[in-house]
Amino acid sequence: MLSQDSVNREQLNDEKYNAYCAGLYEGEGTVGFCMSWRRWRKNGKVYEYHTPEIKFSIEMCDIYPLELFQDHMDTGTISKRNRRNPNHKNIYVYRVYGYKNIKEVMEKIYDWLSPRRQVQYDESIKLYLEAREERGFNND
């Protein structure tokens, strides 16, 4: 959560927060569709399948903007990816998992995004829903 010296949430209305979050996502974020490989064993038998996933993330060296984003969206997790090179800074990654959660986030910022980012999101959702339908999943 936000540190004690953070901006009081009431200082910005929801529309300004949405615009701020859209700008943050526009510059540092991504949303995309992928097929994840699942494999497990049960009673000595190996099960394998591909499952469709939609992913949303923002990566930055500064955690504070990600905390603001997380606080406003009321979902997602922030993790730290340690630097590989001692001359580089650590990276903080904000992630949202699950179609419903990502949809809620994008509904708040969609109108503030550039047409390119809107198309990226729309295409990712379309591919995700098509892949779920092909595999017989319920698209709630």
C-alpha positions as CSV (number, residue, x, y, z in Angstrom):
1,M,0.0,0.0,0.0
2,L,0.9,3.6,-0.2
3,S,3.5,5.1,2.1
4,Q,2.5,7.7,4.7
5,D,3.9,10.6,2.7
6,S,1.8,9.8,-0.3
7,V,-0.8,12.0,-1.9
8,N,-4.2,11.9,-0.2
9,R,-6.5,10.1,-2.5
10,E,-9.2,12.8,-2.1
11,Q,-6.8,15.4,-3.6
12,L,-7.5,13.9,-7.0
13,N,-10.9,12.9,-8.3
14,D,-11.5,9.6,-10.0
15,E,-11.3,11.1,-13.6
16,K,-7.9,12.6,-12.9
17,Y,-6.7,9.3,-11.4
18,N,-8.0,7.5,-14.5
19,A,-6.2,9.9,-16.8
20,Y,-3.0,9.5,-14.7
21,C,-3.2,5.7,-14.7
22,A,-3.9,5.7,-18.5
23,G,-0.7,7.8,-19.0
24,L,1.3,5.4,-16.8
25,Y,0.0,2.4,-18.7
26,E,0.5,4.1,-22.1
27,G,4.2,4.7,-21.3
28,E,5.2,1.7,-19.4
29,G,2.5,-1.0,-19.6
30,T,1.4,-3.8,-21.8
31,V,-1.6,-6.1,-22.2
32,G,-1.5,-9.3,-24.2
33,F,-2.8,-12.7,-25.0
34,C,-0.8,-15.9,-24.7
35,M,-1.2,-19.6,-24.5
36,S,0.3,-21.1,-21.3
37,W,1.4,-24.7,-21.1
38,R,0.1,-26.6,-18.1
39,R,1.5,-29.9,-17.0
40,W,1.0,-32.0,-13.9
41,R,1.0,-35.5,-12.5
42,K,-1.8,-37.3,-10.8
43,N,-1.7,-41.0,-9.7
44,G,1.4,-41.5,-11.9
45,K,-0.3,-40.1,-15.1
46,V,1.0,-37.0,-16.8
47,Y,-1.6,-34.4,-17.9
48,E,-0.8,-31.6,-20.3
49,Y,-2.7,-28.9,-22.0
50,H,-2.5,-25.3,-23.3
51,T,-4.7,-22.7,-21.6
52,P,-5.5,-19.2,-22.9
53,E,-4.4,-16.3,-20.7
54,I,-4.6,-12.5,-20.8
55,K,-1.9,-10.6,-19.0
56,F,-1.6,-6.9,-17.9
57,S,1.6,-5.4,-16.5
58,I,3.5,-2.2,-15.9
59,E,7.2,-2.2,-15.2
60,M,9.1,0.7,-13.7
61,C,12.2,1.5,-11.6
62,D,10.1,3.6,-9.2
63,I,7.5,1.8,-7.1
64,Y,5.5,4.9,-6.0
65,P,3.5,5.4,-9.3
66,L,2.7,1.7,-9.3
67,E,1.4,2.0,-5.7
68,L,-0.8,4.8,-6.8
69,F,-2.1,2.7,-9.7
70,Q,-2.7,-0.3,-7.5
71,D,-4.5,1.8,-4.9
72,H,-6.8,3.4,-7.4
73,M,-7.6,0.2,-9.3
74,D,-8.0,-1.8,-6.0
75,T,-6.5,-4.9,-7.6
76,G,-3.2,-6.3,-8.8
77,T,0.1,-7.2,-7.2
78,I,3.5,-5.5,-7.2
79,S,6.7,-7.5,-7.2
80,K,10.3,-6.6,-7.3
81,R,12.6,-8.1,-10.0
82,N,16.2,-7.9,-8.8
83,R,18.8,-6.3,-11.1
84,R,21.0,-8.6,-13.1
85,N,23.7,-6.0,-13.6
86,P,25.0,-4.1,-10.5
87,N,24.9,-0.9,-12.5
88,H,21.2,-1.1,-13.1
89,K,18.3,-0.3,-10.8
90,N,15.8,-2.9,-9.6
91,I,12.5,-3.2,-11.5
92,Y,9.1,-3.2,-9.9
93,V,6.3,-5.0,-11.8
94,Y,2.6,-4.3,-11.3
95,R,0.5,-7.2,-12.6
96,V,-3.2,-7.9,-12.9
97,Y,-4.4,-11.5,-13.3
98,G,-7.7,-12.7,-14.7
99,Y,-10.0,-11.5,-17.4
100,K,-12.5,-9.9,-15.1
101,N,-9.9,-7.9,-13.2
102,I,-8.2,-6.8,-16.3
103,K,-11.5,-5.8,-17.9
104,E,-12.3,-3.7,-14.8
105,V,-8.9,-1.9,-14.9
106,M,-9.2,-1.2,-18.7
107,E,-12.8,0.1,-18.4
108,K,-11.5,2.9,-16.1
109,I,-8.6,3.9,-18.4
110,Y,-9.8,2.9,-21.9
111,D,-11.1,6.3,-23.0
112,W,-7.8,8.0,-22.1
113,L,-5.7,5.6,-24.1
114,S,-4.3,6.3,-27.6
115,P,-6.0,4.5,-30.5
116,R,-2.9,2.2,-30.8
117,R,-3.2,1.0,-27.2
118,Q,-7.0,0.6,-27.5
119,V,-6.5,-1.6,-30.6
120,Q,-3.8,-3.6,-28.7
121,Y,-6.3,-4.3,-25.9
122,D,-9.2,-5.0,-28.2
123,E,-7.2,-7.5,-30.2
124,S,-5.8,-9.2,-27.1
125,I,-9.3,-9.6,-25.6
126,K,-10.7,-10.9,-29.0
127,L,-7.9,-13.5,-29.2
128,Y,-8.4,-14.6,-25.6
129,L,-12.2,-15.0,-25.9
130,E,-11.8,-16.9,-29.2
131,A,-9.3,-19.3,-27.7
132,R,-11.5,-19.9,-24.7
133,E,-14.5,-20.6,-26.9
134,E,-12.5,-23.0,-29.1
135,R,-11.5,-25.0,-26.0
136,G,-15.0,-25.0,-24.6
137,F,-14.5,-22.6,-21.7
138,N,-17.3,-20.4,-20.4
139,N,-16.7,-16.8,-21.3
140,D,-18.4,-15.0,-18.4
